[in-house]
Amino acid sequence: MRILTMLLMLLLATPALAQPQPTLTVIAHDSFNYTQSVLDTFTEETGIAVEVLRLGDAGLLVNQSILNRENPLGDVLFGVDNTFLGRALDADLFVAYESPLLENVDQRFIVDPEHRVTPIDYGDVCLNYDVAYFDEHAVPLPESLADLTDPVYNGLLTVANPATSSPGLAFLLTTVAVFGEESDYTYLDYWRDLVANDVYISDDWTDAYYNQFSGSLGSLGVRPLVVSYASSPPAEVFFADPQPEAAPTGSIVADDTCFRQIEFAGILNRTDMEAEAQQFIDFMLGQPFQEDMPLNMFVFPVNSEAVLPEVFAEYAAIPDQPVTLTPEQIDAGREAWIQAWTETVLR
């Protein structure tokens, strides 16, 4: 009896084994960036650790997730945008979840009524221009896509290949939406006219913006027009040392010249951490994370209560009428449009 009593006392005095901290794996594109202290608050408030696995660009991210859908690489996917969303939804990658914080999100960002994905941020692919060039030369800023075929803009524009560049694809989609495929003047006719007007085709956005475009600080480029983002001007100011009093570049946000990209997050099918993943979706829609995104990824928050940084508020432009296509339209036409573009422009 005495031995049993001693054993019982020993068991009561032994501390319980600590439960391992659950770890949520977020797979994302390479541009996913954040302030670590902001992400740490999620762990502090929930007890859930977060591991980020970056898988390349948005297209590769989706392709890898589809190939591994029976044994997913993570629990949450961030970074699929509306140009690849149709492919992801067709592959049944996600578990539906409707976050209560969607009440602070404009309905135009909610493109999936089943809530298989949640909008997190958006950005507009627009024409950017070299302010100094247009101040010094007697050339008006283009006010439409059609203006770019005018001889006055001969040799001034650089764009990125839509087969290898996300903003390049967005610009191609813009031309499809504006000029169509079956009109008397189609998007391919428009591209033929751009080629005749000496448009420069870069393999990627980096070459187009930093090597060909003349407006970026430190650039050796000579072309004063480039397809980039409406958030590029504040980036030019933010990263300059010392910061200039005015942005050296501007964005043209005339109607039907910008394409809206929306990025989404979704809970991956077959995760065994669905409840934890729901908490992370809520966290990404919350103000701290939403307000952290602009100066880390140079995108706009979808939460209407998020406050933009001063440099964004001053130098970023948001088009009143951006071009949009549904994920279904994009998924149905994307490969054929890229192929037709390649045969028309590069061959």
C-alpha positions in Angstrom: 0.0 0.0 0.0 2.9 2.3 0.9 4.5 1.6 -2.5 1.3 2.4 -4.4 1.0 5.6 -2.5 4.5 6.6 -3.4 4.0 5.8 -7.1 0.8 7.9 -7.1 2.6 10.8 -5.6 5.4 10.5 -8.1 3.0 10.5 -11.0 1.2 13.6 -9.7 4.5 15.4 -9.3 5.7 14.6 -12.8 4.8 17.5 -15.2 2.6 16.6 -18.2 4.4 16.2 -21.4 4.1 19.4 -23.4 1.9 19.1 -26.5 3.8 19.9 -29.7 3.0 23.2 -31.3 0.9 22.8 -34.4 2.5 24.0 -37.6 0.6 25.3 -40.5 2.3 25.2 -43.9 1.5 28.0 -46.3 2.6 27.5 -49.9 3.0 30.7 -51.9 4.7 32.3 -54.9 8.2 33.7 -54.6 6.9 37.3 -54.2 5.1 36.5 -50.9 6.6 38.8 -48.4 5.7 40.1 -45.0 7.0 41.7 -41.8 8.0 38.8 -39.5 6.8 40.5 -36.4 3.3 40.8 -37.9 3.2 37.1 -38.8 4.5 36.3 -35.3 1.4 37.9 -33.8 -0.7 35.1 -35.4 1.4 32.5 -33.6 1.3 34.5 -30.3 -2.5 34.8 -30.5 -3.4 31.3 -31.7 -0.4 29.0 -30.7 -0.1 28.0 -34.3 3.3 28.2 -35.9 3.5 29.1 -39.6 6.0 27.6 -42.1 6.1 29.3 -45.6 7.0 27.2 -48.7 7.6 29.2 -51.8 7.1 27.4 -55.1 8.0 29.9 -57.9 5.6 32.1 -59.8 1.8 31.9 -59.6 1.5 29.6 -62.6 4.1 27.2 -61.2 2.5 27.4 -57.8 -0.8 26.2 -59.2 0.7 23.5 -61.4 2.7 22.1 -58.5 -0.4 22.1 -56.3 -2.5 20.3 -58.9 0.2 17.6 -59.4 0.3 17.1 -55.6 -3.4 17.4 -54.8 -3.7 13.8 -53.5 -0.9 14.6 -51.0 -0.8 18.4 -50.7 2.4 20.2 -50.0 0.7 22.5 -47.4 -2.5 23.5 -45.7 -3.1 27.0 -47.2 -2.2 28.3 -50.7 -1.7 32.0 -51.2 -1.0 33.7 -54.5 -3.3 32.2 -57.1 -4.6 35.1 -59.1 -7.6 35.5 -61.4 -5.5 34.6 -64.5 -5.0 31.0 -63.1 -7.9 30.7 -60.7 -10.1 28.8 -63.2 -7.5 26.0 -63.5 -7.2 25.7 -59.7 -11.0 25.6 -59.2 -11.4 23.0 -61.9 -8.8 20.8 -60.2 -10.8 21.0 -56.9 -7.9 22.2 -54.9 -9.7 23.9 -52.1 -12.1 23.5 -49.2 -14.8 26.1 -49.0 -14.6 28.7 -46.2 -16.5 32.0 -45.8 -14.5 34.2 -43.5 -16.6 36.6 -41.3 -14.1 39.3 -42.3 -15.4 39.3 -45.8 -18.0 41.8 -44.6 -15.2 44.4 -45.0 -14.4 43.3 -48.6 -16.1 44.8 -51.7 -18.2 42.2 -53.5 -16.3 42.8 -56.8 -13.3 41.0 -55.3 -15.3 37.9 -54.4 -15.4 36.1 -57.7 -16.2 32.6 -56.4 -19.6 32.5 -54.8 -18.8 29.1 -53.2 -15.9 30.8 -51.3 -13.4 28.1 -52.2 -10.9 31.0 -52.3 -10.7 34.3 -50.4 -9.5 37.5 -52.0 -6.5 38.9 -50.1 -5.1 41.7 -52.3 -5.3 43.3 -55.8 -3.2 45.3 -58.2 -3.6 46.8 -61.6 -1.3 46.2 -64.6 -1.1 49.5 -66.4 1.1 51.5 -68.7 3.9 53.3 -66.8 5.7 56.3 -68.2 8.9 58.2 -67.7 7.9 61.6 -66.3 11.0 63.4 -67.4 10.8 62.2 -71.0 7.2 63.4 -71.4 8.0 66.7 -69.6 10.9 67.3 -72.0 9.4 66.1 -75.3 6.4 67.4 -77.2 4.7 64.0 -77.0 1.3 63.7 -75.2 0.6 60.8 -72.9 -1.4 58.0 -74.5 -5.0 58.0 -73.4 -6.0 54.6 -74.8 -4.5 51.3 -76.0 -5.3 52.4 -79.5 -3.1 55.5 -79.1 0.0 53.2 -78.8 -0.2 52.3 -82.5 0.2 56.0 -83.5 3.6 56.7 -85.1 4.2 59.3 -82.4 4.9 56.4 -80.1 7.1 54.5 -82.5 9.9 52.8 -80.6 8.7 54.1 -77.2 7.0 51.0 -75.7 8.3 47.8 -74.1 6.1 44.9 -72.9 6.8 41.5 -71.5 6.1 38.2 -73.2 2.7 36.9 -72.0 4.0 33.3 -72.2 6.7 34.0 -69.6 5.5 37.0 -67.6 2.5 37.7 -65.4 2.1 41.4 -66.3 2.8 40.4 -69.9 -0.2 38.0 -69.7 -2.3 40.6 -68.1 -1.6 43.1 -70.9 -2.5 40.4 -73.5 -5.8 39.8 -71.7 -6.4 43.5 -71.7 -6.1 43.6 -75.5 -8.3 40.6 -75.8 -11.0 42.2 -73.7 -10.8 45.6 -75.4 -10.5 44.5 -79.1 -12.0 41.0 -79.0 -11.5 38.1 -81.3 -14.2 38.4 -83.9 -14.5 42.1 -84.6 -13.3 43.9 -87.7 -10.2 44.8 -85.8 -9.2 42.1 -83.4 -6.6 41.9 -80.6 -4.2 40.2 -83.1 -4.6 43.1 -85.5 -3.8 45.4 -82.7 -0.6 43.5 -81.9 0.4 43.5 -85.6 0.1 47.3 -85.4 2.2 47.4 -82.2 4.9 45.4 -83.9 4.8 47.7 -86.9 5.3 50.6 -84.4 8.5 49.0 -83.1 7.2 47.6 -79.7 10.0 45.9 -77.8 9.1 42.4 -76.4 11.1 41.4 -73.2 11.2 37.9 -71.8 10.2 39.1 -68.4 9.0 42.1 -66.4 12.5 42.6 -64.8 14.2 43.1 -68.2 11.3 45.3 -69.5 11.3 47.5 -66.4 14.9 47.8 -65.4 16.8 47.3 -68.7 14.5 48.8 -71.4 12.3 51.4 -69.6 14.0 54.7 -69.1 12.0 55.9 -66.1 13.2 53.6 -63.3 15.9 55.1 -61.1 19.3 53.9 -62.2 18.0 52.3 -65.5 20.0 52.5 -68.7 16.9 51.9 -70.8 15.7 54.3 -73.5 12.0 53.5 -73.9 9.7 55.8 -71.9 6.7 53.6 -71.8 6.4 50.1 -70.2 3.7 47.7 -69.1 4.1 47.5 -65.3 1.9 48.1 -62.2 0.0 51.0 -60.9 2.0 50.5 -57.7 5.4 51.0 -59.4 5.6 54.8 -58.9 5.4 54.5 -55.0 7.9 51.7 -55.2 10.3 54.0 -57.1 10.0 56.6 -54.3 10.1 54.1 -51.4 13.2 52.3 -52.4 15.2 55.3 -53.6 18.0 56.6 -51.3 17.6 59.5 -50.8 13.9 59.5 -51.6 13.0 61.9 -54.4 10.4 64.7 -53.8 8.3 63.3 -56.6 8.0 60.0 -58.3 10.1 59.7 -61.5 7.4 57.5 -63.1 3.7 57.7 -63.4 0.8 55.3 -64.2 -1.7 55.8 -67.0 -5.1 54.7 -65.6 -7.4 55.7 -68.4 -10.5 53.6 -68.9 -9.8 50.1 -70.4 -6.0 50.4 -70.3 -5.4 48.5 -67.0 -6.0 44.9 -66.1 -7.0 44.1 -62.5 -5.2 41.2 -60.9 -6.7 39.8 -57.7 -4.8 37.4 -55.5 -6.5 34.7 -53.4 -5.8 32.3 -50.6 -7.5 29.0 -50.2 -7.5 26.1 -47.8 -6.2 23.0 -49.6 -8.2 19.9 -49.8 -7.1 17.0 -47.6 -5.4 19.2 -45.0 -5.7 17.8 -41.5 -5.5 21.4 -40.1 -8.7 22.9 -41.6 -9.7 24.8 -38.4 -6.2 26.3 -38.1 -6.2 27.2 -41.8 -9.5 29.0 -41.3 -7.8 31.1 -38.6 -5.0 32.0 -40.9 -7.4 33.1 -43.7 -9.0 35.4 -41.1 -5.6 36.7 -40.1 -4.7 37.5 -43.7 -7.9 39.5 -44.0 -7.4 41.3 -40.7 -6.1 44.9 -40.6 -2.6 44.2 -39.3 -1.7 41.9 -42.2 -3.7 43.9 -44.8 -1.8 47.1 -43.8 1.5 45.3 -43.9 1.1 44.1 -47.5 1.5 47.3 -49.5 5.1 48.0 -48.6 6.1 44.4 -48.7 4.4 43.2 -51.9 3.3 46.5 -53.4 -0.3 45.4 -53.7 -3.5 47.0 -52.5 -5.4 45.5 -49.5 -9.0 44.2 -50.1 -10.1 45.1 -46.6 -11.8 48.4 -46.9 -10.8 49.3 -43.3 -7.1 49.0 -44.0 -5.2 52.2 -44.2 -2.7 52.7 -47.0 0.8 53.9 -46.3 1.4 57.5 -47.1 3.7 56.8 -50.1 0.9 54.6 -51.6 -1.8 57.2 -51.0 0.3 59.9 -52.7 1.8 58.1 -55.7 -0.3 55.1 -56.5 -3.2 55.4 -58.9 -6.3 53.2 -59.0 -8.2 53.0 -62.3 -12.0 53.8 -62.2 -12.7 51.2 -64.9 -10.1 48.4 -64.9 -10.4 45.6 -67.4 -11.6 42.3 -66.0 -12.4 38.9 -67.4 -14.0 36.1 -65.4 -11.7 33.2 -64.3 -13.8 30.9 -66.6 -13.2 33.2 -69.6 -9.5 33.3 -68.9 -9.2 29.6 -68.4 -11.0 28.8 -71.6 -9.0 31.2 -73.7 -5.6 31.7 -72.1 -3.5 29.0 -73.9 -5.1 29.7 -77.3 -4.5 33.5 -76.9 -0.9 33.0 -75.9 -0.3 30.6 -78.9 -2.0 32.9 -81.4 0.0 35.9 -79.9 3.3 33.9 -80.2 2.6 33.0 -83.9 1.6 36.6 -84.7 4.3 38.6 -82.8 7.3 36.3 -82.5 7.3 34.4 -85.8 
